[in-house]
Amino acid sequence: MIDFNAEIISGYSMGNVVLGRNISEYIDELYSRHRVQLKEYSVPDGEVRSAYALDGTMTIVVDSNGLIASIGCNQNYTGRYKERLYAGQSMRDIIGLTSRQRIFNGSLIIDDDFGFSFVIPSPYDEIADAMEHMPLDLIFNEIYVADFSSWNPQNSGARFLHERKTKKRI
């Protein structure tokens, strides 16, 4: 059952919805238990994707075959990643809880985990070329789980804009 309090599992699931599965596995529950807004859009390669927004809290993005490509949430979602990260945290909080932060494609990747990302809010998604460009009180209200491994410079030669290494405080 879809649960807005479920653990966020990098590169695997959010809300008990699993990446790579077909949306048909969830469709009855989506429409019987949630207020759903469905939107279609095209990605740069021309593929059409569909986004199912649930109760203004979680978004399930599927490819043209109905396979779940990414799952996102906002600050209304109460589940956490590694019991400590969640939508609605500040840059200061994220720095204090992680050891490395890097900017890729308008997203903040933490600790080289390319299955989990914070969406950098506007206007910083367009203007932040370095971590120092983002204020410490900036709030990150969106999180996504997906396979972002193509962004990993260790795997693909992808270029990141900037990184910050910090000592993790316990």
Residue frames as a rotation matrix with the C-alpha (Angstrom) as fourth column:
MET 1
0.579 0.816 0.000 0.00
0.816 -0.579 0.000 0.00
0.000 0.000 -1.000 0.00
ILE 2
-0.055 -0.549 0.834 1.22
0.446 -0.761 -0.471 3.50
0.893 0.346 0.286 -0.83
ASP 3
0.607 0.140 -0.782 2.39
0.794 -0.123 0.595 5.18
-0.013 -0.982 -0.186 2.36
PHE 4
0.613 -0.317 0.723 3.55
0.079 -0.887 -0.456 8.82
0.786 0.337 -0.519 2.63
ASN 5
0.700 -0.395 0.595 5.45
-0.706 -0.256 0.661 7.88
-0.109 -0.882 -0.458 5.79
ALA 6
0.930 -0.335 0.153 7.45
0.347 0.936 -0.065 4.98
-0.122 0.113 0.986 4.30
GLU 7
0.187 -0.961 -0.203 11.24
0.181 -0.169 0.969 5.01
-0.966 -0.218 0.142 4.31
ILE 8
0.820 -0.094 -0.564 12.85
-0.555 -0.369 -0.746 6.54
-0.138 0.925 -0.355 1.21
ILE 9
0.414 -0.678 0.607 15.21
0.269 0.728 0.630 3.95
-0.870 -0.098 0.484 -0.29
SER 10
0.004 -0.533 -0.846 17.77
-0.648 -0.646 0.404 5.36
-0.761 0.547 -0.348 -2.69
GLY 11
-0.639 -0.326 -0.696 17.46
-0.769 0.261 0.584 4.07
-0.008 0.909 -0.417 -6.24
TYR 12
-0.957 0.261 -0.123 14.65
0.259 0.965 0.027 1.74
0.126 -0.006 -0.992 -5.21
SER 13
-0.154 0.987 -0.048 11.47
0.814 0.155 0.559 3.14
0.560 0.047 -0.827 -3.67
MET 14
-0.978 0.088 0.188 9.48
-0.181 -0.809 -0.560 5.90
0.102 -0.581 0.807 -2.05
GLY 15
-0.300 0.936 0.187 6.06
-0.939 -0.255 -0.231 5.54
-0.169 -0.245 0.955 -0.47
ASN 16
-0.184 0.102 0.978 6.29
-0.137 0.982 -0.129 1.77
-0.973 -0.158 -0.167 -1.01
VAL 17
0.933 0.323 -0.162 6.23
-0.183 0.035 -0.983 2.40
-0.311 0.946 0.092 -4.78
VAL 18
0.229 -0.886 0.404 9.14
0.265 0.456 0.850 0.64
-0.936 -0.088 0.339 -6.50
LEU 19
0.041 -0.353 -0.935 11.20
-0.814 -0.554 0.174 1.97
-0.579 0.754 -0.310 -9.41
GLY 20
-0.818 -0.459 -0.347 11.10
-0.569 0.559 0.603 -0.17
-0.083 0.691 -0.718 -12.55
ARG 21
-0.626 0.689 0.366 7.70
0.493 0.713 -0.499 -1.68
-0.605 -0.132 -0.785 -11.84
ASN 22
-0.695 0.467 0.546 4.75
0.460 -0.295 0.838 -1.01
0.552 0.834 -0.010 -14.10
ILE 23
-0.854 0.403 0.329 2.29
-0.509 -0.776 -0.371 1.65
0.106 -0.485 0.868 -12.98
SER 24
-0.077 0.874 -0.480 -0.49
-0.485 0.388 0.784 -0.88
0.871 0.294 0.394 -13.63
GLU 25
-0.392 -0.142 -0.909 0.51
0.580 0.729 -0.364 -2.57
0.714 -0.670 -0.203 -10.34
TYR 26
-0.826 -0.019 -0.563 -0.55
0.495 -0.501 -0.710 0.58
-0.269 -0.865 0.423 -8.47
ILE 27
-0.869 0.384 0.313 -3.26
-0.032 -0.675 0.737 2.08
0.494 0.630 0.599 -10.69
ASP 28
0.059 0.943 -0.326 -6.30
0.505 0.254 0.825 0.76
0.861 -0.213 -0.462 -8.79
GLU 29
0.082 -0.097 -0.992 -4.95
0.987 -0.133 0.095 2.04
-0.141 -0.986 0.085 -5.48
LEU 30
-0.888 -0.457 0.051 -3.95
0.458 -0.870 0.182 5.36
-0.039 0.185 0.982 -7.02
TYR 31
-0.694 0.644 0.320 -7.45
-0.181 -0.587 0.789 6.19
0.696 0.490 0.525 -8.13
SER 32
0.222 0.834 -0.506 -9.37
0.432 0.381 0.818 4.59
0.874 -0.400 -0.276 -5.25
ARG 33
0.405 -0.117 -0.907 -7.35
0.914 0.027 0.405 6.06
-0.023 -0.993 0.117 -2.36
HIS 34
-0.425 -0.691 -0.585 -5.78
0.612 -0.695 0.377 9.25
-0.667 -0.197 0.718 -3.68
ARG 35
0.767 0.474 -0.432 -6.57
0.039 -0.706 -0.707 12.47
-0.640 0.525 -0.561 -5.47
VAL 36
-0.080 -0.803 0.591 -4.59
0.709 0.370 0.600 12.07
-0.700 0.467 0.540 -8.72
GLN 37
0.659 0.120 -0.743 -3.49
-0.424 -0.756 -0.498 14.67
-0.622 0.643 -0.447 -11.24
LEU 38
0.291 -0.517 0.805 -2.04
0.683 0.701 0.203 13.20
-0.670 0.491 0.557 -14.43
LYS 39
0.630 -0.189 -0.753 0.27
-0.501 -0.840 -0.209 15.24
-0.593 0.509 -0.624 -16.66
GLU 40
0.643 -0.477 0.600 2.22
0.714 0.657 -0.243 14.30
-0.278 0.584 0.762 -19.76
TYR 41
0.683 -0.504 -0.529 5.44
-0.503 -0.849 0.160 15.91
-0.530 0.157 -0.834 -20.92
SER 42
0.885 -0.460 -0.071 8.33
0.196 0.508 -0.839 15.27
0.422 0.728 0.540 -23.29
VAL 43
0.572 -0.799 -0.185 11.92
0.224 -0.064 0.972 14.76
-0.789 -0.598 0.142 -22.18
PRO 44
0.120 -0.570 -0.813 14.86
-0.651 -0.663 0.369 16.05
-0.750 0.485 -0.450 -24.28
ASP 45
-0.851 -0.473 0.229 15.18
-0.157 0.645 0.748 12.78
-0.501 0.600 -0.623 -26.23
GLY 46
-0.648 0.662 -0.378 11.54
-0.656 -0.232 0.718 13.18
0.387 0.713 0.584 -27.34
GLU 47
-0.695 0.408 -0.592 10.09
0.480 0.876 0.040 10.41
0.535 -0.256 -0.805 -25.17
VAL 48
-0.042 0.776 0.630 6.72
-0.492 -0.564 0.663 11.19
0.870 -0.282 0.405 -23.63
ARG 49
-0.852 -0.202 -0.483 6.46
0.319 0.530 -0.785 10.62
0.415 -0.823 -0.387 -19.90
SER 50
0.238 0.949 0.206 3.48
0.084 -0.232 0.969 10.71
0.968 -0.214 -0.135 -17.59
ALA 51
-0.872 -0.473 0.124 3.51
-0.043 -0.179 -0.983 12.06
0.487 -0.863 0.136 -14.05
TYR 52
0.192 0.905 -0.379 0.93
0.461 0.258 0.849 10.94
0.866 -0.338 -0.368 -11.50
ALA 53
-0.712 -0.361 0.603 0.75
-0.297 -0.623 -0.724 13.50
0.637 -0.694 0.336 -8.67
LEU 54
-0.124 0.631 -0.766 -0.85
0.621 0.651 0.436 12.02
0.774 -0.422 -0.473 -5.54
ASP 55
0.611 0.537 -0.582 -2.61
0.778 -0.272 0.566 14.26
0.145 -0.798 -0.584 -3.04
GLY 56
0.801 -0.340 0.492 -0.16
-0.210 -0.931 -0.300 17.08
0.560 0.137 -0.817 -3.73
THR 57
0.709 -0.510 0.487 2.52
-0.520 0.089 0.850 15.05
-0.476 -0.856 -0.202 -1.90
MET 58
-0.193 -0.757 0.625 4.16
-0.029 0.641 0.767 12.41
-0.981 0.130 -0.146 -4.12
THR 59
0.458 0.265 -0.849 4.76
-0.825 -0.230 -0.517 12.16
-0.332 0.936 0.113 -7.88
ILE 60
0.082 -0.364 0.928 5.27
0.182 0.921 0.345 8.93
-0.980 0.141 0.141 -9.80
VAL 61
0.152 -0.134 -0.979 6.87
-0.869 -0.490 -0.068 9.41
-0.471 0.861 -0.191 -13.24
VAL 62
0.274 0.015 0.962 6.49
0.194 0.978 -0.070 6.65
-0.942 0.206 0.265 -15.82
ASP 63
-0.764 -0.551 -0.335 7.99
-0.272 -0.196 0.942 6.12
-0.585 0.811 0.000 -19.27
SER 64
-0.335 0.653 -0.680 5.97
-0.940 -0.182 0.288 5.41
0.064 0.736 0.674 -22.42
ASN 65
-0.451 0.134 -0.883 5.77
-0.127 0.969 0.212 1.70
0.884 0.207 -0.420 -21.45
GLY 66
0.621 0.755 0.211 4.34
-0.261 -0.055 0.964 2.51
0.739 -0.653 0.163 -18.03
LEU 67
0.235 -0.622 -0.747 7.56
0.803 0.558 -0.213 1.63
0.549 -0.549 0.630 -16.18
ILE 68
0.965 0.143 -0.219 8.24
0.254 -0.716 0.651 3.78
-0.064 -0.684 -0.727 -13.13
ALA 69
0.346 -0.858 0.380 11.31
0.535 -0.152 -0.831 5.93
0.770 0.491 0.407 -13.91
SER 70
-0.793 -0.569 0.216 11.36
0.143 -0.519 -0.843 8.22
0.592 -0.637 0.493 -10.87
ILE 71
0.309 0.834 -0.457 9.42
0.788 0.044 0.614 8.98
0.532 -0.549 -0.644 -7.73
GLY 72
-0.657 -0.533 0.533 9.38
0.209 -0.808 -0.551 12.37
0.725 -0.251 0.642 -6.04
CYS 73
0.234 0.737 -0.634 7.91
0.937 0.002 0.348 14.00
0.257 -0.676 -0.690 -2.98
ASN 74
-0.011 -0.191 0.981 7.60
-0.054 -0.980 -0.192 17.37
0.998 -0.055 0.001 -1.31
GLN 75
-0.792 -0.418 0.445 7.65
-0.392 -0.211 -0.896 18.49
0.468 -0.884 0.004 2.31
ASN 76
0.172 0.915 0.365 4.21
-0.970 0.092 0.226 16.92
0.174 -0.393 0.903 2.94
TYR 77
0.516 -0.106 -0.850 5.83
-0.062 0.985 -0.161 13.47
0.854 0.136 0.502 2.73
THR 78
0.692 -0.168 0.702 6.94
-0.716 -0.288 0.636 12.37
0.096 -0.943 -0.320 6.20
GLY 79
0.902 -0.428 0.062 9.19
0.420 0.901 0.112 9.40
-0.104 -0.075 0.992 5.40
ARG 80
0.613 -0.761 -0.212 12.95
-0.625 -0.631 0.459 9.83
-0.483 -0.149 -0.863 5.58
TYR 81
0.708 -0.563 -0.427 16.06
-0.121 0.499 -0.858 8.72
0.696 0.659 0.285 3.76
LYS 82
-0.237 -0.833 -0.499 18.55
0.383 0.392 -0.836 6.97
0.893 -0.389 0.227 6.07
GLU 83
0.243 0.517 -0.821 16.36
0.944 0.069 0.323 8.12
0.224 -0.853 -0.471 8.98
ARG 84
-0.160 -0.396 -0.904 17.71
0.700 -0.691 0.179 11.67
-0.696 -0.604 0.388 8.72
LEU 85
-0.941 -0.197 -0.276 17.09
-0.039 -0.745 0.666 13.37
-0.337 0.637 0.693 5.37
TYR 86
-0.152 0.958 0.245 13.71
0.870 0.247 -0.426 14.59
-0.468 0.148 -0.871 4.18
ALA 87
-0.265 0.169 0.949 12.04
0.682 -0.663 0.309 17.23
0.682 0.729 0.061 2.02
GLY 88
0.793 0.546 0.269 11.86
0.258 -0.702 0.664 20.58
0.551 -0.457 -0.698 3.79
GLN 89
0.495 -0.696 -0.520 15.41
0.754 0.046 0.655 20.66
-0.432 -0.716 0.548 5.15
SER 90
0.889 -0.263 -0.376 17.77
-0.332 -0.934 -0.132 23.60
-0.316 0.242 -0.917 4.81
MET 91
0.584 -0.779 -0.227 21.15
-0.162 0.163 -0.973 23.63
0.796 0.605 -0.031 3.11
ARG 92
-0.136 -0.626 0.768 22.66
-0.910 -0.228 -0.346 24.03
0.391 -0.746 -0.539 6.59
ASP 93
0.433 0.383 0.816 20.90
-0.713 0.699 0.051 20.86
-0.551 -0.604 0.576 7.81
ILE 94
0.995 -0.016 -0.097 21.97
-0.056 0.721 -0.691 18.87
0.081 0.693 0.716 4.76
ILE 95
0.255 -0.965 0.063 25.60
-0.435 -0.172 -0.884 19.95
0.863 0.198 -0.464 5.11
GLY 96
-0.141 -0.294 0.945 25.53
-0.988 -0.015 -0.152 18.98
0.058 -0.956 -0.289 8.79
LEU 97
0.449 0.459 0.766 24.13
-0.561 0.812 -0.158 15.52
-0.695 -0.359 0.623 8.06
THR 98
0.961 -0.130 0.245 26.17
0.271 0.628 -0.729 14.57
-0.059 0.767 0.639 5.00
SER 99
0.256 -0.949 -0.183 29.84
0.394 -0.070 0.917 14.52
-0.883 -0.307 0.356 4.09
ARG 100
-0.839 -0.538 0.079 29.72
0.276 -0.296 0.915 15.54
-0.469 0.789 0.397 0.42
GLN 101
0.327 0.933 -0.150 27.32
0.313 -0.257 -0.915 17.64
-0.892 0.252 -0.376 -1.65
ARG 102
-0.804 -0.586 0.099 27.51
0.263 -0.202 0.943 18.11
-0.533 0.785 0.316 -5.41
ILE 103
0.063 0.792 -0.607 25.42
-0.458 -0.518 -0.723 19.98
-0.887 0.323 0.330 -7.97
PHE 104
-0.904 -0.204 0.375 24.28
0.230 0.507 0.831 18.10
-0.359 0.838 -0.412 -11.08
ASN 105
-0.745 0.616 0.255 21.56
0.350 0.035 0.936 19.21
0.568 0.787 -0.242 -13.50
GLY 106
-0.238 0.676 0.698 19.64
-0.547 -0.687 0.479 21.36
0.803 -0.267 0.533 -11.02
SER 107
0.799 0.477 -0.365 19.88
-0.018 0.627 0.779 18.69
0.601 -0.616 0.510 -8.32
LEU 108
0.101 -0.735 0.670 21.90
-0.974 -0.211 -0.085 18.20
0.204 -0.644 -0.737 -5.18
ILE 109
0.558 -0.062 -0.828 23.54
-0.004 0.997 -0.078 14.78
0.830 0.047 0.556 -4.92
ILE 110
0.487 -0.357 0.797 24.76
-0.867 -0.302 0.395 13.88
0.100 -0.884 -0.457 -1.46
ASP 111
0.088 -0.577 0.812 27.53
-0.637 0.594 0.490 11.48
-0.765 -0.561 -0.316 -0.47
ASP 112
-0.705 -0.413 -0.577 27.89
-0.703 0.294 0.648 10.25
-0.098 0.862 -0.498 -4.07
ASP 113
-0.531 0.640 0.555 24.50
0.289 0.753 -0.592 8.53
-0.796 -0.154 -0.585 -3.87
PHE 114
-0.879 0.116 -0.462 23.23
-0.459 -0.465 0.757 8.66
-0.127 0.878 0.462 -7.45
GLY 115
-0.641 0.745 -0.184 19.86
0.584 0.630 0.512 7.13
0.497 0.221 -0.839 -6.56
PHE 116
0.302 0.651 -0.696 18.63
0.933 -0.351 0.077 10.03
-0.195 -0.673 -0.714 -4.42
SER 117
-0.660 -0.559 0.502 18.56
0.638 -0.770 -0.018 13.77
0.396 0.309 0.865 -5.05
PHE 118
-0.063 0.569 -0.820 17.26
0.571 -0.653 -0.498 17.01
-0.819 -0.499 -0.284 -3.63
VAL 119
0.243 0.198 0.950 15.81
0.911 -0.382 -0.154 19.33
0.332 0.903 -0.273 -6.30
ILE 120
-0.729 -0.535 -0.427 17.52
0.634 -0.763 -0.128 22.72
-0.257 -0.364 0.895 -6.10
PRO 121
0.274 0.938 -0.213 14.78
0.770 -0.347 -0.535 25.38
-0.576 -0.017 -0.818 -5.82
SER 122
0.185 -0.077 0.980 14.40
0.782 -0.593 -0.194 28.27
0.596 0.802 -0.049 -8.24
PRO 123
0.896 -0.176 -0.407 16.24
-0.442 -0.283 -0.851 30.53
0.034 0.943 -0.331 -8.96
TYR 124
0.183 -0.914 0.361 19.27
-0.764 0.099 0.637 28.65
-0.619 -0.392 -0.681 -7.59
ASP 125
0.408 0.009 0.913 18.70
0.336 0.928 -0.159 25.73
-0.849 0.371 0.376 -9.98
GLU 126
0.850 -0.042 0.526 19.67
0.504 -0.229 -0.833 28.11
0.155 0.973 -0.173 -12.80
ILE 127
0.725 -0.521 0.450 22.29
-0.375 -0.847 -0.376 30.31
0.577 0.104 -0.810 -11.15
ALA 128
0.653 -0.489 0.579 24.13
-0.575 0.178 0.799 28.11
-0.494 -0.854 -0.165 -8.64
ASP 129
0.613 -0.557 -0.561 27.39
-0.375 0.420 -0.827 27.01
0.696 0.717 0.049 -10.21
ALA 130
-0.559 -0.796 -0.232 29.01
-0.054 0.314 -0.948 26.45
0.827 -0.517 -0.218 -6.84
MET 131
-0.062 0.523 -0.850 27.78
0.865 0.454 0.216 25.31
0.499 -0.721 -0.480 -3.45
GLU 132
-0.691 -0.305 -0.655 28.74
0.642 -0.676 -0.363 28.70
-0.332 -0.671 0.663 -2.07
HIS 133
-0.886 0.412 0.213 26.06
-0.163 -0.706 0.689 30.29
0.435 0.575 0.693 -4.29
MET 134
0.033 0.937 -0.349 23.34
0.257 0.329 0.909 28.64
0.966 -0.120 -0.230 -2.23
PRO 135
-0.180 -0.076 0.981 22.44
-0.768 -0.613 -0.188 30.28
0.615 -0.787 0.052 1.08
LEU 136
-0.947 -0.278 -0.159 22.56
-0.114 0.755 -0.645 28.10
0.300 -0.593 -0.747 4.18
ASP 137
-0.599 0.788 0.143 18.90
-0.264 -0.025 -0.964 28.87
-0.756 -0.615 0.223 4.92
LEU 138
-0.440 0.415 -0.796 17.77
-0.868 0.030 0.496 27.69
0.230 0.909 0.347 1.45
ILE 139
-0.128 0.517 0.847 15.01
-0.555 0.670 -0.493 25.08
-0.822 -0.533 0.201 1.90
PHE 140
-0.858 -0.160 -0.487 14.90
-0.491 0.532 0.689 21.98
0.149 0.831 -0.536 -0.31
ASN 141
-0.211 0.909 0.358 11.23
-0.790 0.057 -0.611 21.03
-0.576 -0.412 0.706 -0.65
GLU 142
0.763 0.489 -0.422 11.56
-0.646 0.594 -0.480 18.25
0.016 0.639 0.769 -3.24
ILE 143
-0.294 -0.782 0.550 13.32
-0.617 0.594 0.515 14.88
-0.730 -0.188 -0.657 -3.27
TYR 144
0.589 0.440 -0.678 13.52
-0.796 0.460 -0.392 12.30
0.140 0.771 0.621 -6.07
VAL 145
-0.083 -0.592 0.802 14.63
-0.298 0.782 0.547 8.70
-0.951 -0.194 -0.241 -6.22
ALA 146
0.924 0.224 -0.311 15.69
-0.358 0.214 -0.909 7.39
-0.137 0.951 0.277 -9.63
ASP 147
0.456 -0.829 0.322 18.73
0.786 0.546 0.292 6.03
-0.418 0.120 0.901 -11.41
PHE 148
0.952 -0.192 -0.238 20.94
-0.248 -0.940 -0.233 9.10
-0.179 0.281 -0.943 -11.73
SER 149
0.452 -0.835 0.315 24.08
0.378 0.499 0.780 6.98
-0.808 -0.234 0.541 -12.30
SER 150
0.424 -0.291 0.857 24.63
0.879 -0.095 -0.467 8.56
0.218 0.952 0.215 -15.73
TRP 151
0.873 -0.097 0.479 25.52
-0.148 -0.986 0.070 11.75
0.465 -0.132 -0.875 -13.84
ASN 152
0.829 -0.554 0.081 28.31
0.068 0.243 0.968 10.02
-0.555 -0.796 0.240 -11.91
PRO 153
0.586 -0.662 -0.467 31.69
-0.809 -0.450 -0.378 11.21
0.040 0.599 -0.799 -13.22
GLN 154
-0.278 -0.685 0.674 33.22
-0.666 0.643 0.378 7.92
-0.692 -0.344 -0.634 -12.03
ASN 155
-0.044 0.386 0.921 31.01
0.328 0.877 -0.352 6.02
-0.944 0.287 -0.165 -14.49
SER 156
0.512 0.531 0.676 30.34
0.783 0.036 -0.621 8.27
-0.354 0.847 -0.398 -17.44
GLY 157
-0.601 -0.713 0.360 32.57
0.792 -0.593 0.148 11.28
0.108 0.374 0.921 -17.62
ALA 158
0.488 0.826 0.281 29.62
0.715 -0.563 0.415 13.42
0.501 -0.001 -0.865 -16.50
ARG 159
-0.578 -0.687 0.440 30.60
0.355 -0.697 -0.623 16.85
0.735 -0.204 0.647 -15.30
PHE 160
0.327 0.641 -0.694 29.53
0.942 -0.163 0.293 18.17
0.075 -0.750 -0.657 -11.94
LEU 161
0.593 -0.014 0.805 29.50
0.209 -0.963 -0.171 21.86
0.777 0.270 -0.568 -11.28
HIS 162
-0.206 -0.651 0.731 30.90
-0.666 -0.454 -0.592 21.94
0.717 -0.609 -0.339 -7.79
GLU 163
0.330 0.294 -0.897 31.26
0.441 0.792 0.422 19.86
0.835 -0.535 0.132 -4.68
ARG 164
0.093 -0.306 0.947 31.70
-0.821 -0.562 -0.101 20.51
0.564 -0.768 -0.303 -1.03
LYS 165
-0.048 -0.164 -0.985 33.22
0.380 0.909 -0.170 17.98
0.924 -0.382 0.019 1.34
THR 166
0.115 0.124 0.986 32.29
-0.794 -0.585 0.166 18.32
0.597 -0.801 0.031 4.96
LYS 167
-0.920 -0.349 -0.177 32.94
-0.149 0.729 -0.668 16.30
0.362 -0.588 -0.723 8.06
LYS 168
0.005 0.958 -0.288 29.83
0.097 0.286 0.953 14.48
0.995 -0.033 -0.092 9.14
ARG 169
-0.642 -0.110 0.759 28.70
-0.691 -0.345 -0.635 15.51
0.332 -0.932 0.146 12.60
ILE 170
-0.382 0.492 -0.782 27.21
0.296 0.867 0.401 12.79
0.875 -0.078 -0.477 14.72
